[in-house]
Amino acid sequence: MSIQAVLHRTLFPLALVMIMFHPLASAQWVQTNGPYGGEIMALAAIDSHLFAGVRGSGIYHSTNSGKDWRPANSGFTNVYPWVLFVDGTNLYAGTEEGGAFLSTDIGAHWTAVNAGFPRDPYVFAFARSGTNLFAGTRAGVFHSPNSGTSWTPVNSGLGNTMVNALAVIGSDLFAGTDGGLFRSTDDGTSWTPSATGLPSGSVYTLAVKGTDLLAGFRWGEGVYRSSDSGATWTAVNSGLNNRYVLRFASDSSGLLAGTFGGGLFRTTDNGANWTPAGLAGHFAWAVTCNATYFFAGTAGGIFRSSDKGTSWSKVDSGITHSYAYAFAANGSELYVSAYANGVARSTDNGNSWTTINSGLSVTTVTSLAVMGRNLLAGTFDGGVYSSLDSGSSWTAVNFGLTNVHVMALAVSGVNLFTGTMGGVFRSTDEGASWTAANSGLPGNPVNALAVKGTSLFAGTDNGPFRSTDNGASWTAVSAGLSATDVQAFGVCGVYLFVASVNGISRSSDDGATWVPVNAGLTDKYGLSFAVSGSNVFVGTASKVFLSTNYGTTWTAADAGFTSTWIRSLLVAGPHLFAGTGHDGVWRRPLSEMITPVFPAESRIPRMFALDQNYPNPFNPSTIIHYGLPNHSHVTLTVFNTLGQQVAQLVDGEIDAGYHEVKFDGSGLSSGVYLYRMQAGGHMETKRLLLIR
């Protein structure tokens, strides 16, 4: 799935129930305590109270300048807040499809105030002029003389009814619409264009500084200023390096502008000159201030500045509604990337998370991979980053990478592959340099990568492709696929799985032929896979499903799971982790869903299988299980990351069935090792971690 789709403000229809995480909870699915953040669409301050509108989860309230947050949704029945407006002691919230809500007790309770609005109203802006309250909506401007108890449309002369912003100067009311700026001198009874000097385009935000009115345009036109109540306008963009303007906020000393992908800019002369004010690369959807701080709401959480934008710190503890995009695990360390929020690390199974973005200048991280001690992050518009210290610091590794819109990463021996919006690239030096590996691939994005034995698979919107020569050449392998938009791959034994928006398909011949395997799937929009032994999990747009027979049938495994859009799955230790859209990371014990992978020595497996060692990490010994469907010559060997053999665990004829062998690492140094099983033409390799 493309990042552009993520940016669309109506992509994720979520049916959300708030779950408060308890670190000792283990039954069913539970939401882990992070990563913190989410798409912050609105901010407002009332004295020491700060409010945030979080896309997908409603309103949050902080009483300590953003250090900690708690939900404030009593009576608030819409989870898509778009704007917050302070009117004396009243707090208003405008929403997508839910209309307007009012709180008269500092967010403790909310009441819908929608009488007179059309059905399913979108409310994007508010303004107060004397005794009149105005709302800007998808259906134009509405007027209320009674603080929102009832509303009446006031749209005569308003050329475009999509109203994004409202502002008042004296007795004049201004409406910023998708069709330009309009002015009313009679409380909205009639409107006239206020366009002399303005470009045609969407006026997205308005601000008043003294006698000046400033208009911000969303699609690159920048900022314009009028000093004569909108009669004439002048561009004021000097120093404004990003002109996709989303929001304004002001204090006594100046004005702050939040931009689309360019962070924040500040002016102290009403727009004549702008200077960068931090958070470069962020989508700053909301900005506000109180007596002490400026606050910025972004697509990756909330940030606070005490020096007017010179420096920012992240302050969104308690808001766990980020978009969890990708997982990686390295021993006891679990990593997750969150859309526009960078990378977070947990060493306690998700009980706590720490953001680790030092040096990661691009925080839309789409993919993660572990290669020895190297942690790698693929970003949507910044290429690949490498960390050799568990994410504490990052360095860009993009030499030769001519397309930096990274969608996927995969590791195969000494080869590192990245799938981008412009094809596949290969590195043999852990990302230090890259070469294109696209011969035979179409020119569309590579959404997913997978390694199965000696084959590499690339998933595109034109179906899956296979390479047997480390990306030097590719062949289409889509025979039997009913849908070709590949969202994810899964590998379980001899089977390769592919997920698309129309269901799951399976191949037992490395993609030469495919068959649909959707029995039991009540939601066929497949997004992610995870494998534990012979058990396959798939995440869809609404549920997690489990198959214990290689996809022949599926059953829902979502007890207690209230989130949606399961973009990533990971088996780590005794748990299955799920990364969701707008709801962070969830966790459930595998033991609640599946029986042990090797339950009895007397059973005969249907296929060759090499299980993950347990425990892992270990010191000094660990157990490795493997399964044989028939009598085979088996070699099970342990190597270090240089490819040198350090132990031969099995080398001989072994009967069909389930077996285990102990590996003693005494005498070896701490680090990552590889163990490889070869049996009956089957070869499989996994990693283990020795910690002294």
VOGU-3710 file (C-alpha; in Angstrom, 3 decimals, decimal comma):
1> msiqavlhrt> 0,000/0,000/0,000  1,301/3,460/-0,909  2,163/6,215/1,541  0,089/8,613/-0,536  -2,975/6,669/0,541  -1,946/7,063/4,164  -1,883/10,837/3,699  -5,495/10,954/2,504  -7,630/12,148/5,354  -10,439/9,647/4,817
11> lfplalvmim> -8,406/6,460/4,372  -8,995/4,559/7,600  -12,595/4,073/8,681  -12,028/2,740/12,173  -14,526/1,263/14,587  -12,670/2,147/17,754  -13,153/1,260/21,381  -10,650/2,777/23,808  -8,508/0,181/25,573  -6,376/1,207/28,533
21> fhplasaqwv> -3,248/-0,920/28,663  -2,407/-2,912/31,783  1,163/-4,249/31,752  0,200/-7,469/33,537  -2,682/-8,306/31,241  -2,139/-11,463/29,175  -5,546/-12,845/28,170  -6,587/-12,207/24,574  -5,254/-9,187/22,714  -4,078/-6,141/24,652
31> qtngpyggei> -2,820/-2,802/23,419  0,809/-2,279/24,367  1,985/0,902/26,026  3,115/2,641/22,867  4,602/3,719/20,626  3,341/7,139/21,601  1,839/9,520/19,094  -0,679/9,568/16,279  -2,129/11,927/13,702  -2,790/15,086/15,718
41> malaaidshl> -5,302/17,099/13,722  -6,233/19,811/16,241  -4,874/21,531/19,351  -6,350/24,062/21,779  -5,363/25,555/25,131  -7,536/26,871/27,972  -5,264/28,262/30,693  -3,345/25,222/32,015  -5,497/22,762/30,070  -4,342/21,484/26,699
51> fagvrgsgiy> -6,534/19,508/24,305  -5,616/17,405/21,287  -7,826/15,993/18,568  -6,352/12,641/17,519  -7,457/11,119/14,249  -9,124/7,786/14,928  -9,491/8,131/18,701  -11,109/11,442/19,604  -10,082/14,044/22,182  -7,184/13,898/24,667
61> hstnsgkdwr> -6,609/16,226/27,641  -3,394/17,246/29,418  -3,058/19,313/32,579  0,763/19,380/32,678  1,657/21,072/29,388  1,546/17,884/27,365  3,711/15,662/29,559  0,862/13,188/30,066  -2,440/12,706/28,272  -5,765/11,058/29,064
71> pansgftnvy> -8,818/10,451/26,846  -11,575/13,052/27,209  -14,358/11,522/25,135  -17,379/11,342/27,434  -20,290/12,074/25,109  -17,956/12,572/22,157  -19,314/10,064/19,659  -17,041/10,827/16,701  -13,383/9,745/16,558  -12,353/12,111/13,764
81> pwvlfvdgtn> -11,905/15,571/15,324  -10,728/18,142/12,803  -10,714/21,433/14,708  -10,854/22,634/18,328  -12,076/26,155/19,130  -11,971/27,990/22,448  -14,815/30,463/23,006  -14,518/31,845/26,516  -15,154/28,885/28,802  -16,714/26,863/25,975
91> lyagteegga> -14,700/24,374/23,954  -16,000/23,351/20,533  -14,877/20,428/18,389  -15,588/20,116/14,681  -15,484/16,627/13,202  -15,655/14,669/9,980  -19,237/13,430/9,447  -20,140/13,989/13,117  -20,758/17,719/13,105  -20,023/19,928/16,116
101> flstdigahw> -19,616/19,083/19,798  -19,568/21,421/22,804  -17,980/21,067/26,220  -18,775/23,559/28,958  -16,700/21,816/31,660  -13,181/21,840/30,197  -13,572/18,645/28,202  -15,061/16,478/30,952  -18,288/16,005/28,988  -19,361/16,693/25,418
111> tavnagfprd> -22,734/17,309/23,793  -23,513/17,194/20,077  -24,764/20,588/18,825  -25,929/19,838/15,290  -29,506/21,109/15,009  -29,859/22,659/11,566  -26,806/21,039/10,020  -27,225/18,717/7,017  -26,889/14,979/7,562  -23,381/13,747/8,475
121> pyvfafarsg> -21,863/17,239/8,530  -18,164/17,951/8,194  -17,157/20,896/10,392  -13,702/22,349/9,694  -13,683/25,810/11,320  -15,323/28,074/13,900  -15,345/31,842/14,533  -17,073/34,188/16,974  -18,316/37,659/15,978  -20,177/39,434/18,757
131> tnlfagtrag> -23,114/37,281/19,794  -22,863/35,128/16,667  -21,020/31,844/16,327  -20,093/30,639/12,843  -19,105/27,189/11,600  -17,301/26,434/8,346  -18,443/23,122/6,883  -18,414/21,048/3,731  -21,829/22,572/3,017  -20,811/26,201/3,517
141> vfhspnsgts> -21,040/28,597/6,462  -23,598/28,160/9,237  -24,646/30,740/11,829  -25,744/30,204/15,430  -27,038/33,012/17,681  -27,205/30,679/20,689  -23,735/29,132/21,071  -24,478/26,172/18,832  -27,924/25,171/20,073  -29,225/25,688/16,523
151> wtpvnsglgn> -27,643/26,511/13,156  -28,790/28,255/9,964  -26,963/28,263/6,592  -25,651/31,667/5,459  -24,193/31,039/2,003  -25,616/33,635/-0,381  -22,832/34,529/-2,812  -20,418/31,972/-1,419  -19,000/30,540/-4,624  -17,540/27,360/-3,103
161> tmvnalavig> -19,246/25,640/-0,198  -16,206/23,710/1,134  -15,161/26,087/3,921  -11,767/25,344/5,461  -11,200/28,440/7,619  -12,971/31,399/9,209  -11,663/34,688/10,608  -13,071/37,957/11,960  -11,617/41,491/11,703  -13,857/44,104/13,287
171> sdlfagtdgg> -17,291/43,558/11,801  -15,971/41,679/8,759  -16,218/37,892/8,483  -13,923/35,974/6,116  -14,291/32,416/4,796  -11,429/30,488/3,225  -12,786/27,935/0,770  -11,542/25,542/-1,879  -12,534/28,231/-4,360  -10,753/31,169/-2,765
181> lfrstddgts> -11,512/33,781/-0,103  -14,877/35,419/0,574  -15,896/38,354/2,767  -19,154/39,199/4,524  -19,990/42,532/6,173  -23,463/41,449/7,356  -22,799/38,395/9,540  -22,854/35,994/6,616  -26,126/37,122/5,064  -24,242/37,802/1,837
191> wtpsatglps> -20,723/37,131/0,589  -18,428/38,675/-2,018  -15,074/37,421/-3,328  -12,017/38,970/-1,709  -9,518/37,985/-4,346  -7,615/41,001/-5,674  -4,003/39,852/-5,671  -4,796/36,328/-4,481  -4,021/33,224/-6,570  -6,805/30,812/-7,403
201> gsvytlavkg> -6,634/27,894/-5,022  -7,688/26,451/-1,698  -7,449/28,920/1,196  -6,762/26,492/4,006  -6,055/28,641/7,074  -6,529/32,253/8,204  -4,925/34,354/10,939  -5,416/37,871/12,278  -2,410/39,892/13,503  -3,399/43,382/14,521
211> tdllagfrwg> -5,116/44,921/11,510  -3,586/42,390/9,108  -5,282/39,280/7,775  -3,097/36,405/6,559  -4,266/33,586/4,299  -2,406/30,279/3,966  -2,777/28,102/0,876  -2,482/24,324/1,089  -1,252/23,449/-2,394  1,970/25,418/-2,642
221> egvyrssdsg> 0,891/29,029/-3,090  2,163/30,007/0,356  0,965/32,958/2,457  -0,743/36,205/1,423  -1,425/39,280/3,561  -4,064/42,003/3,450  -3,902/45,249/5,431  -7,203/46,639/4,132  -9,791/44,102/5,299  -9,284/41,829/2,327
231> atwtavnsgl> -9,629/44,435/-0,433  -6,120/43,736/-1,772  -3,513/41,070/-1,100  0,261/40,691/-1,310  2,379/37,514/-1,267  4,553/37,312/1,881  6,711/34,223/1,372  10,296/35,394/1,845  12,097/32,559/3,635  9,044/30,273/3,543
241> nnryvlrfas> 10,780/27,272/2,006  7,663/25,120/2,178  4,548/26,856/0,895  2,016/24,122/1,612  0,478/25,880/4,600  -1,858/24,027/6,965  -2,290/26,037/10,183  -1,400/29,292/11,921  -0,875/30,080/15,602  0,144/33,396/17,137
251> dssgllagtf> 1,338/34,982/20,339  2,270/38,555/21,202  5,643/38,297/19,460  4,819/36,608/16,189  3,080/34,022/14,077  3,839/30,334/13,565  2,901/28,446/10,384  2,631/24,665/10,163  3,298/23,185/6,730  2,678/19,989/4,823
261> ggglfrttdn> 5,945/18,063/5,116  8,156/21,064/5,871  7,673/21,497/9,588  7,232/24,961/11,075  8,115/28,525/10,102  7,969/31,709/12,173  7,493/35,409/11,382  7,761/38,410/13,676  6,777/40,979/11,024  3,378/39,669/9,925
271> ganwtpagla> 4,781/37,513/7,160  7,290/39,871/5,568  10,034/37,418/6,510  9,927/33,801/7,632  12,537/31,624/9,335  12,485/27,857/9,935  11,115/27,005/13,382  11,907/23,301/13,657  10,351/19,892/12,936  11,601/19,864/9,351
281> ghfawavtcn> 10,028/17,011/7,411  6,940/16,850/9,616  3,319/17,351/8,588  2,243/20,035/11,057  -1,540/19,765/11,051  -2,102/21,819/14,205  -0,339/24,568/16,166  -1,306/26,451/19,310  0,290/28,160/22,293  -0,273/29,027/25,939
291> atyffagtag> 1,572/31,458/28,172  4,703/29,275/28,251  4,893/26,982/25,240  4,171/26,558/21,586  2,673/23,166/20,676  2,701/21,448/17,291  0,436/18,574/16,340  1,895/16,443/13,578  1,205/13,217/11,748  3,636/11,625/14,221
301> gifrssdkgt> 2,534/13,070/17,555  2,762/16,227/19,665  5,838/18,416/20,132  6,465/21,288/22,539  8,779/24,291/22,369  9,647/26,753/25,133  11,848/28,923/22,868  9,405/29,798/20,085  10,505/26,968/17,817  14,280/26,909/18,256
311> swskvdsgit> 14,028/23,434/19,814  11,225/20,913/20,269  10,609/17,899/22,482  8,041/15,156/22,006  5,215/15,276/24,572  2,523/12,686/23,863  2,842/10,067/26,603  -0,489/8,288/26,898  -1,539/8,770/23,279  -0,949/5,336/21,762
321> hsyayafaan> -2,740/5,766/18,454  0,114/5,919/16,008  0,084/4,018/12,718  2,405/1,042/13,320  3,874/0,218/9,934  6,666/-2,376/10,282  8,348/-4,654/12,849  11,777/-6,112/13,427  13,201/-8,188/16,268  16,766/-8,803/17,351
331> gselyvsaya> 17,024/-11,038/20,379  15,116/-9,439/23,227  14,810/-6,139/21,387  11,618/-5,388/19,502  11,399/-2,510/17,028  8,418/-0,869/15,393  8,181/1,953/12,902  5,241/4,305/13,156  4,056/6,456/10,287  5,660/9,929/10,589
341> ngvarstdng> 6,894/8,912/14,051  10,163/7,164/13,249  11,266/4,064/15,150  10,561/2,932/18,715  12,259/0,162/20,693  10,988/-2,117/23,459  13,044/-4,517/25,564  10,122/-5,717/27,711  7,619/-7,144/25,212  5,917/-3,808/24,643
351> nswttinsgl> 5,330/-2,852/28,279  7,282/0,299/27,468  8,621/1,893/24,293  11,366/4,425/23,646  11,532/6,586/20,534  14,958/6,200/18,849  15,205/8,775/16,073  18,601/10,417/16,616  20,017/11,017/13,129  16,842/9,736/11,469
361> svttvtslav> 15,980/12,914/9,594  13,061/11,271/7,745  10,524/9,788/10,155  8,071/8,129/7,760  9,608/4,662/8,150  7,982/1,992/5,990  10,203/-1,027/6,627  12,722/-2,495/9,059  15,300/-5,277/8,787  18,064/-6,800/10,904
371> mgrnllagtf> 21,334/-7,906/9,321  23,751/-9,176/11,929  24,214/-6,277/14,342  22,956/-3,790/11,765  19,425/-2,428/12,152  18,116/-0,952/8,908  15,177/1,372/8,315  13,616/2,123/4,944  11,922/5,499/4,670  9,394/6,772/2,196
381> dggvysslds> 11,355/9,752/0,922  14,786/9,507/2,543  16,138/6,141/1,434  17,720/3,686/3,875  19,202/4,381/7,307  21,561/2,145/9,267  22,128/1,791/13,007  24,928/-0,233/14,591  23,868/0,551/18,174  20,321/-0,819/18,392
391> gsswtavnfg> 18,768/2,342/17,024  20,441/4,824/19,384  21,872/6,637/16,356  21,216/6,451/12,621  23,184/7,165/9,451  21,825/7,442/5,903  23,227/4,718/3,584  22,044/5,706/0,119  25,062/5,719/-2,166  23,808/4,460/-5,537
401> ltnvhvmala> 20,177/4,340/-4,403  18,591/6,411/-7,167  15,065/6,031/-5,804  14,723/6,936/-2,123  11,019/6,085/-1,784  11,550/2,786/0,046  8,627/0,392/0,563  10,313/-2,870/1,660  13,576/-4,425/2,881  14,761/-8,038/2,767
411> vsgvnlftgt> 17,933/-9,899/3,801  19,315/-12,972/2,035  22,744/-14,041/3,291  25,175/-11,236/2,499  22,631/-9,527/0,239  20,389/-6,687/1,340  17,493/-5,760/-0,935  15,206/-2,773/-0,954  11,949/-2,411/-2,836  11,230/1,162/-3,888
421> mggvfrstde> 8,766/3,175/-5,900  11,230/2,663/-8,766  12,088/-1,029/-8,470  14,559/-3,193/-6,529  18,096/-2,306/-5,431  20,752/-4,646/-4,027  23,596/-4,064/-1,577  26,351/-6,521/-0,676  27,877/-4,264/1,989  24,932/-3,733/4,348
431> gaswtaansg> 23,723/-0,637/2,548  27,013/1,195/2,098  26,432/1,077/-1,671  23,550/0,028/-3,919  23,020/-1,155/-7,479  19,757/-1,414/-9,389  18,379/-4,955/-9,730  15,405/-4,400/-11,996  15,878/-6,364/-15,207  12,472/-7,818/-16,065
441> lpgnpvnala> 10,539/-5,822/-13,471  7,775/-3,441/-14,543  8,212/0,218/-13,792  5,772/0,363/-10,892  6,362/0,343/-7,117  7,628/-2,721/-5,290  5,337/-3,060/-2,273  6,826/-6,186/-0,691  9,883/-8,459/-0,742  10,366/-12,031/0,456
451> vkgtslfagt> 13,177/-14,578/0,531  12,412/-18,284/0,191  15,405/-20,547/-0,096  17,475/-19,291/-3,007  14,602/-17,310/-4,521  13,794/-13,631/-4,046  10,243/-12,411/-4,616  9,072/-8,871/-5,346  5,428/-7,881/-4,987  4,088/-5,176/-7,305
461> dngpfrstdn> 0,734/-3,875/-8,446  1,272/-6,109/-11,502  1,698/-9,244/-9,437  4,645/-11,116/-7,947  8,026/-11,535/-9,655  10,757/-14,069/-8,893  14,534/-13,859/-9,129  16,907/-16,789/-8,687  20,070/-14,756/-9,279  19,915/-12,157/-6,476
471> gaswtavsag> 17,906/-9,679/-8,509  19,971/-9,757/-11,708  16,848/-10,855/-13,610  13,157/-11,264/-12,813  10,293/-13,391/-14,119  6,583/-12,794/-13,571  4,997/-15,573/-11,475  1,289/-14,804/-11,320  -0,429/-17,783/-12,964  -3,694/-18,427/-11,151
481> lsatdvqafg> -3,780/-15,156/-9,219  -7,161/-13,447/-9,377  -5,746/-10,166/-8,046  -2,270/-8,888/-8,843  -1,855/-6,059/-6,327  0,598/-7,695/-3,919  0,395/-6,234/-0,410  2,538/-8,771/1,478  4,289/-12,144/1,289  4,411/-14,982/3,796
491> vcgvylfvas> 6,693/-18,029/3,790  5,838/-21,225/5,655  7,811/-24,337/4,763  7,352/-25,173/1,082  4,519/-22,677/0,754  4,645/-19,070/-0,396  1,632/-16,886/0,418  0,598/-13,620/-1,156  -1,943/-11,125/0,182  -3,984/-8,772/-1,977
501> vngisrssdd> -7,073/-6,648/-1,516  -9,148/-9,597/-2,777  -7,770/-12,369/-0,616  -4,937/-14,814/0,002  -3,299/-17,128/-2,534  -0,784/-19,926/-1,994  1,947/-21,490/-4,095  3,852/-24,720/-3,445  6,140/-24,338/-6,489  7,794/-20,986/-5,826
511> gatwvpvnag> 5,142/-18,993/-7,628  4,830/-21,062/-10,805  1,159/-21,654/-9,958  -1,172/-20,161/-7,370  -4,438/-21,219/-5,799  -6,768/-19,027/-3,703  -7,013/-20,038/-0,028  -9,761/-17,927/1,486  -12,015/-20,436/3,271  -13,079/-18,845/6,553
521> ltdkyglsfa> -11,757/-15,382/5,741  -14,600/-12,971/6,477  -12,315/-10,094/5,495  -10,195/-10,765/2,401  -8,267/-7,476/2,373  -4,887/-9,010/3,243  -2,094/-6,762/4,513  0,461/-8,785/6,489  1,681/-12,258/7,477  3,472/-13,912/10,378
531> vsgsnvfvgt> 4,507/-17,548/10,774  5,091/-19,661/13,872  6,158/-23,187/12,954  3,417/-24,537/10,719  0,923/-21,885/11,818  0,214/-18,938/9,541  -1,324/-15,645/10,666  -2,692/-13,028/8,311  -3,627/-9,456/9,175  -6,429/-7,866/7,193
541> askvflstny> -8,205/-4,537/7,136  -10,281/-5,544/10,171  -9,111/-8,817/11,756  -6,308/-11,272/12,488  -6,844/-14,797/11,153  -5,010/-18,063/11,870  -4,516/-21,133/9,721  -3,119/-24,355/11,167  -3,229/-26,175/7,818  -1,148/-23,920/5,599
551> gttwtaadag> -4,008/-21,688/4,556  -6,524/-24,355/3,570  -8,899/-22,915/6,178  -8,766/-19,812/8,377  -10,331/-18,902/11,710  -10,538/-15,490/13,372  -7,951/-14,984/16,114  -9,093/-11,564/17,243  -10,631/-12,090/20,688  -10,304/-8,786/22,513
561> ftstwirsll> -8,960/-7,055/19,419  -10,797/-3,798/18,744  -8,505/-2,110/16,251  -8,314/-2,324/12,469  -5,946/-2,150/9,524  -3,382/-4,731/10,658  -0,474/-3,518/8,563  2,225/-5,614/10,260  2,531/-8,852/12,236  5,506/-10,322/14,085
571> vagphlfagt> 6,122/-13,450/16,128  8,656/-12,588/18,837  9,302/-14,915/21,748  6,013/-16,219/23,170  3,874/-13,454/21,641  2,280/-12,372/18,402  2,477/-8,614/17,866  0,160/-6,656/15,581  0,831/-3,188/14,223  -2,385/-1,329/13,483
581> ghdgvwrrpl> -3,706/1,778/11,779  -4,048/4,579/14,360  -4,002/2,202/17,346  -0,339/1,398/17,842  0,917/-2,070/18,735  -1,133/-4,923/20,174  0,086/-8,179/21,711  -1,275/-11,657/22,413  0,351/-14,851/23,741  0,802/-17,475/21,044
591> semitpvfpa> -0,209/-20,151/23,545  -3,773/-18,799/23,517  -4,097/-19,360/19,786  -1,952/-22,337/18,798  -0,715/-25,599/20,228  3,041/-26,191/20,443  4,667/-26,505/17,048  6,054/-29,956/17,909  3,418/-31,479/20,210  4,377/-35,134/20,102
601> esriprmfal> 7,269/-37,190/18,820  4,872/-39,782/17,405  3,266/-37,374/14,923  4,601/-37,050/11,378  4,716/-33,515/9,957  3,375/-32,809/6,484  6,455/-30,833/5,476  10,025/-30,031/6,447  10,210/-27,420/9,198  12,887/-25,712/11,234
611> dqnypnpfnp> 11,598/-23,959/14,315  12,999/-20,907/16,086  15,321/-21,930/18,892  14,120/-21,531/22,477  15,082/-19,727/24,558  16,356/-16,921/22,382  18,462/-15,033/23,417  20,224/-17,794/25,366  23,195/-18,414/27,670  24,853/-20,800/27,246
621> stiihyglpn> 22,513/-23,395/25,674  19,301/-23,517/23,662  17,028/-26,113/22,048  16,336/-26,341/18,304  13,335/-28,304/17,022  12,898/-29,564/13,476  10,406/-31,737/11,624  10,796/-34,279/8,803  7,897/-35,612/6,706  9,988/-38,627/5,672
631> hshvtltvfn> 13,281/-40,399/6,396  16,049/-38,014/5,288  19,717/-37,264/5,493  19,879/-34,191/7,724  22,633/-31,693/8,392  22,078/-29,013/11,034  24,972/-26,585/11,237  25,700/-23,359/13,153  27,673/-20,501/11,563  28,873/-17,123/12,707
641> tlgqqvaqlv> 27,981/-14,005/10,712  31,225/-14,355/8,708  29,970/-17,671/7,354  32,399/-19,750/9,418  31,060/-23,021/10,845  31,150/-23,090/14,653  29,166/-26,288/15,348  27,808/-29,370/13,554  24,692/-30,467/15,466  23,322/-33,141/13,124
651> dgeidagyhe> 24,862/-34,994/10,173  23,192/-38,285/9,351  20,094/-40,283/8,493  17,075/-39,298/10,594  13,624/-40,887/10,692  10,437/-38,960/9,885  8,910/-37,089/12,799  9,663/-34,251/15,170  13,137/-33,942/16,669  15,115/-31,624/18,874
661> vkfdgsglss> 18,779/-30,993/19,459  20,642/-28,963/22,062  23,173/-26,329/21,057  25,726/-25,395/23,715  27,395/-22,056/23,047  29,980/-22,357/25,799  33,280/-21,050/24,530  31,677/-18,765/21,940  31,511/-15,007/22,190  28,252/-13,072/22,464
671> gvylyrmqag> 26,554/-12,234/19,215  24,288/-13,331/16,395  24,722/-16,811/14,883  22,946/-18,625/12,070  21,719/-22,215/12,101  20,898/-24,019/8,877  19,074/-27,289/8,214  19,448/-29,200/4,949  17,190/-32,211/4,458  15,601/-33,881/1,425
681> ghmetkrlll> 16,343/-30,963/-0,868  14,956/-28,514/1,679  17,185/-25,814/3,163  16,190/-23,328/5,848  18,193/-20,865/7,947  17,338/-18,970/11,124  19,149/-16,671/13,547  19,932/-17,139/17,217  21,446/-14,741/19,739  24,006/-15,693/22,413
691> ir> 24,266/-13,214/25,288  26,931/-13,543/27,979
//
